[in-house]
Amino acid sequence: MSTVLILGVVAAALLVLVRRSNVRGTLHNDERGEVTEKVIITALFAALALGAATIITLKVTQKAESIPTEAPAQQGDGLGE
């Protein structure tokens, strides 16, 4: 479920970038608001990075917790007991 959410946000960010570049090319070269756009896009990518790091951390932790750490039961000293 989280992967679908991350992919959706990435797709939305790419759509915004493509749309903004097309609009900017057809209109006059007004650079107002460009900083705001970059801050928003940077925030989106930071959120994606945090989401990916969280998912990776959870999966690694789950895998590490599933590794058995108990010593096997001892069967004697091999002297025929």
Backbone as ProteinMPNN parsed JSONL, in Angstrom:
{"seq_chain_A": "MSTVLILGVVAAALLVLVRRSNVRGTLHNDERGEVTEKVIITALFAALALGAATIITLKVTQKAESIPTEAPAQQGDGLGE", "coords_chain_A": {"N_chain_A": [[0.824, -1.194, 0.0], [1.933, 1.254, 0.794], [3.884, 1.569, -1.122], [2.403, 2.051, -3.419], [1.324, 4.514, -2.771], [3.641, 6.083, -2.643], [4.528, 5.896, -5.306], [2.397, 7.181, -6.543], [2.659, 9.806, -5.571], [5.147, 10.488, -6.644], [4.529, 10.362, -9.382], [2.662, 12.439, -9.511], [4.287, 14.622, -8.839], [6.067, 14.615, -11.003], [4.268, 15.135, -13.058], [3.489, 17.725, -12.394], [5.945, 19.03, -12.775], [6.384, 18.674, -15.558], [4.138, 19.932, -16.608], [4.472, 22.56, -15.676], [6.832, 23.265, -17.007], [5.977, 23.258, -19.656], [4.053, 25.309, -19.658], [5.612, 27.489, -18.916], [7.242, 27.733, -21.13], [5.539, 28.673, -23.134], [4.51, 31.054, -22.241], [5.407, 34.435, -21.262], [8.721, 35.218, -20.055], [8.511, 35.198, -17.102], [9.731, 35.004, -13.949], [8.705, 34.937, -11.437], [7.585, 33.33, -8.516], [8.976, 31.025, -8.96], [10.795, 30.188, -7.048], [9.124, 29.393, -4.968], [7.866, 27.23, -6.188], [10.053, 25.495, -6.487], [10.691, 25.033, -3.827], [8.401, 23.678, -2.953], [8.482, 21.38, -4.575], [10.916, 20.318, -3.731], [10.229, 19.749, -1.09], [8.291, 17.771, -1.54], [9.888, 15.706, -2.638], [11.577, 15.277, -0.473], [9.733, 14.293, 1.366], [9.042, 11.939, 0.038], [11.505, 10.601, 0.17], [11.755, 10.262, 2.945], [9.548, 8.606, 3.373], [10.299, 6.34, 1.862], [12.631, 5.597, 3.252], [11.502, 4.949, 5.705], [9.89, 2.735, 5.054], [11.874, 0.926, 4.18], [13.36, 0.666, 6.547], [11.423, -0.504, 8.25], [10.993, -2.977, 6.935], [13.567, -4.138, 7.04], [13.891, -4.311, 9.799], [11.785, -6.079, 10.471], [12.686, -8.382, 9.155], [15.099, -8.823, 10.495], [14.171, -9.354, 13.069], [12.95, -11.777, 12.647], [14.946, -13.618, 12.492], [16.271, -16.449, 13.96], [17.687, -16.511, 17.201], [18.23, -18.08, 19.341], [20.177, -20.523, 21.009], [20.82, -23.818, 19.799], [19.301, -26.732, 21.278], [21.184, -28.627, 23.588], [22.534, -31.865, 23.13], [23.829, -33.571, 24.776], [27.128, -34.723, 25.809], [28.315, -36.403, 24.056], [29.333, -38.779, 24.972], [27.89, -41.029, 25.27], [25.779, -40.8, 27.009]], "CA_chain_A": [[0.0, 0.0, 0.0], [2.81, 2.409, 0.875], [4.57, 1.696, -2.403], [1.454, 2.669, -4.34], [1.238, 5.914, -2.38], [4.89, 6.734, -3.056], [4.516, 6.009, -6.767], [1.416, 8.205, -6.89], [3.224, 11.125, -5.291], [6.195, 10.723, -7.645], [3.857, 10.653, -10.645], [2.082, 13.778, -9.409], [5.385, 15.595, -8.888], [6.545, 14.668, -12.387], [3.235, 15.812, -13.843], [3.6, 19.163, -12.101], [7.155, 19.534, -13.43], [6.18, 18.721, -17.009], [3.124, 20.949, -16.892], [5.064, 23.877, -15.438], [7.814, 23.563, -18.044], [5.233, 23.581, -20.872], [3.43, 26.622, -19.493], [6.66, 28.487, -18.886], [7.771, 27.917, -22.472], [4.598, 29.365, -24.001], [4.243, 32.391, -21.723], [6.593, 35.282, -21.164], [9.719, 34.703, -19.115], [8.293, 35.731, -15.769], [10.304, 34.034, -13.033], [8.1, 35.033, -10.119], [6.99, 32.083, -8.045], [9.832, 29.886, -9.258], [11.383, 29.724, -5.794], [8.064, 28.669, -4.268], [7.706, 25.946, -6.878], [11.199, 24.639, -6.164], [10.568, 24.638, -2.419], [7.34, 22.674, -2.868], [8.977, 20.15, -5.199], [11.928, 19.776, -2.829], [9.508, 19.179, 0.048], [7.691, 16.512, -2.001], [10.919, 14.688, -2.755], [12.026, 14.964, 0.89], [8.699, 13.423, 1.937], [9.201, 10.631, -0.607], [12.707, 9.976, 0.718], [11.432, 9.822, 4.301], [8.655, 7.456, 3.248], [11.084, 5.186, 1.412], [13.505, 5.195, 4.358], [10.657, 4.313, 6.714], [9.512, 1.41, 4.549], [13.065, 0.077, 4.205], [13.672, 0.388, 7.947], [10.446, -1.465, 8.761], [11.217, -4.291, 6.339], [14.816, -4.685, 7.577], [13.635, -4.653, 11.199], [10.978, -7.296, 10.481], [13.537, -9.501, 8.75], [16.057, -9.066, 11.571], [13.457, -9.953, 14.201], [12.549, -13.145, 12.318], [16.123, -14.484, 12.528], [16.343, -17.118, 15.271], [18.936, -16.236, 17.913], [18.367, -19.042, 20.433], [21.137, -21.609, 20.771], [20.137, -25.115, 19.679], [19.325, -27.528, 22.51], [22.339, -29.522, 23.651], [22.115, -33.268, 23.121], [24.757, -34.345, 25.591], [28.528, -34.458, 25.493], [28.779, -37.366, 23.064], [29.967, -39.912, 25.635], [26.941, -42.103, 25.374], [24.857, -40.568, 28.107]], "C_chain_A": [[0.864, 1.252, 0.0], [3.531, 2.646, -0.443], [3.669, 2.379, -3.418], [1.34, 4.156, -4.042], [2.478, 6.672, -2.834], [4.917, 6.917, -4.561], [3.524, 7.07, -7.231], [1.954, 9.602, -6.669], [4.322, 11.461, -6.293], [5.572, 11.082, -8.991], [3.253, 12.056, -10.628], [3.16, 14.848, -9.497], [5.923, 15.731, -10.307], [5.542, 15.379, -13.294], [3.296, 17.316, -13.635], [4.819, 19.746, -12.809], [6.964, 19.681, -14.94], [5.201, 19.833, -17.372], [3.682, 22.351, -16.732], [6.063, 24.235, -16.533], [7.113, 23.909, -19.361], [4.612, 24.976, -20.792], [4.489, 27.706, -19.542], [7.206, 28.757, -20.292], [6.839, 28.725, -23.361], [4.3, 30.784, -23.532], [5.526, 33.207, -21.702], [7.521, 34.743, -20.075], [9.603, 35.365, -17.751], [8.751, 34.678, -14.768], [9.737, 34.144, -11.628], [7.452, 33.707, -9.745], [7.85, 30.872, -8.289], [10.455, 29.32, -7.981], [10.35, 28.912, -5.014], [7.866, 27.293, -4.879], [8.835, 24.995, -6.505], [11.141, 24.165, -4.718], [9.517, 23.54, -2.273], [7.812, 21.341, -3.446], [10.03, 19.493, -4.313], [11.272, 19.126, -1.616], [8.852, 17.853, -0.334], [8.728, 15.397, -2.064], [11.494, 14.313, -1.387], [11.024, 14.03, 1.563], [8.785, 12.021, 1.335], [10.405, 9.892, -0.036], [12.445, 9.468, 2.131], [10.518, 8.603, 4.276], [9.406, 6.203, 2.831], [11.989, 4.679, 2.526], [12.709, 4.481, 5.445], [10.278, 2.9, 6.295], [10.7, 0.459, 4.612], [13.416, -0.311, 5.639], [12.714, -0.644, 8.535], [10.696, -2.864, 8.225], [12.491, -4.938, 6.879], [14.619, -5.113, 9.028], [12.816, -5.933, 11.304], [11.83, -8.52, 10.147], [14.521, -9.85, 9.858], [15.388, -9.738, 12.765], [13.039, -11.393, 13.918], [13.728, -14.118, 12.325], [16.203, -15.131, 13.908], [17.703, -16.866, 15.924], [19.154, -17.185, 19.081], [19.376, -20.116, 20.043], [20.37, -22.92, 20.647], [20.279, -25.893, 20.988], [20.501, -28.51, 22.466], [21.859, -30.956, 23.81], [23.034, -34.138, 23.977], [26.187, -34.074, 25.156], [29.12, -35.477, 24.515], [29.448, -38.584, 23.678], [28.993, -41.054, 25.88], [25.949, -41.933, 26.512], [23.432, -40.601, 27.655]], "O_chain_A": [[0.566, 2.21, -0.713], [3.76, 3.79, -0.836], [4.137, 3.207, -4.199], [1.268, 4.97, -4.963], [2.372, 7.783, -3.353], [5.29, 7.985, -5.047], [3.782, 7.78, -8.203], [1.73, 10.491, -7.49], [4.417, 12.603, -6.743], [6.034, 12.002, -9.664], [3.326, 12.777, -11.623], [2.969, 15.869, -10.158], [6.202, 16.84, -10.762], [5.927, 16.134, -14.187], [3.17, 18.089, -14.585], [4.742, 20.833, -13.381], [7.342, 20.697, -15.524], [5.417, 20.579, -18.328], [3.407, 23.232, -17.547], [6.135, 25.393, -16.946], [7.596, 24.76, -20.108], [4.651, 25.731, -21.763], [4.271, 28.749, -20.159], [7.586, 29.886, -20.605], [7.312, 29.406, -24.27], [3.884, 31.626, -24.328], [6.593, 32.722, -22.079], [7.121, 33.901, -19.271], [10.538, 36.033, -17.308], [8.211, 33.572, -14.745], [10.247, 33.5, -10.711], [6.839, 33.048, -10.586], [7.49, 29.775, -7.861], [10.62, 28.107, -7.854], [10.673, 27.861, -4.462], [7.717, 26.304, -4.162], [8.594, 23.818, -6.237], [11.5, 23.026, -4.419], [9.731, 22.575, -1.54], [7.562, 20.288, -2.859], [10.046, 18.272, -4.155], [11.711, 18.069, -1.164], [8.856, 16.912, 0.459], [8.483, 14.282, -1.603], [11.859, 13.159, -1.165], [11.415, 13.086, 2.25], [8.618, 11.029, 2.044], [10.333, 8.689, 0.215], [12.866, 8.365, 2.48], [10.692, 7.675, 5.066], [9.178, 5.126, 3.382], [12.107, 3.47, 2.728], [13.19, 3.515, 6.037], [10.34, 1.972, 7.102], [10.559, -0.684, 5.047], [13.73, -1.468, 5.917], [13.143, -1.558, 9.239], [10.619, -3.837, 8.975], [12.51, -6.139, 7.149], [15.122, -6.158, 9.442], [13.116, -6.788, 12.137], [11.704, -9.566, 10.783], [14.757, -11.026, 10.136], [15.988, -10.604, 13.402], [12.797, -12.156, 14.854], [13.528, -15.324, 12.179], [16.202, -14.43, 14.92], [18.742, -16.993, 15.277], [20.182, -17.095, 19.752], [19.42, -20.559, 18.896], [19.364, -23.109, 21.331], [21.261, -25.729, 21.713], [20.77, -29.135, 21.44], [20.9, -31.226, 24.533], [22.98, -35.363, 23.872], [26.428, -33.286, 24.24], [30.305, -35.408, 24.19], [30.079, -39.357, 22.957], [29.295, -41.962, 26.655], [25.331, -42.916, 26.92], [22.523, -40.422, 28.465]]}, "name": "protein", "num_of_chains": 1, "seq": "MSTVLILGVVAAALLVLVRRSNVRGTLHNDERGEVTEKVIITALFAALALGAATIITLKVTQKAESIPTEAPAQQGDGLGE"}
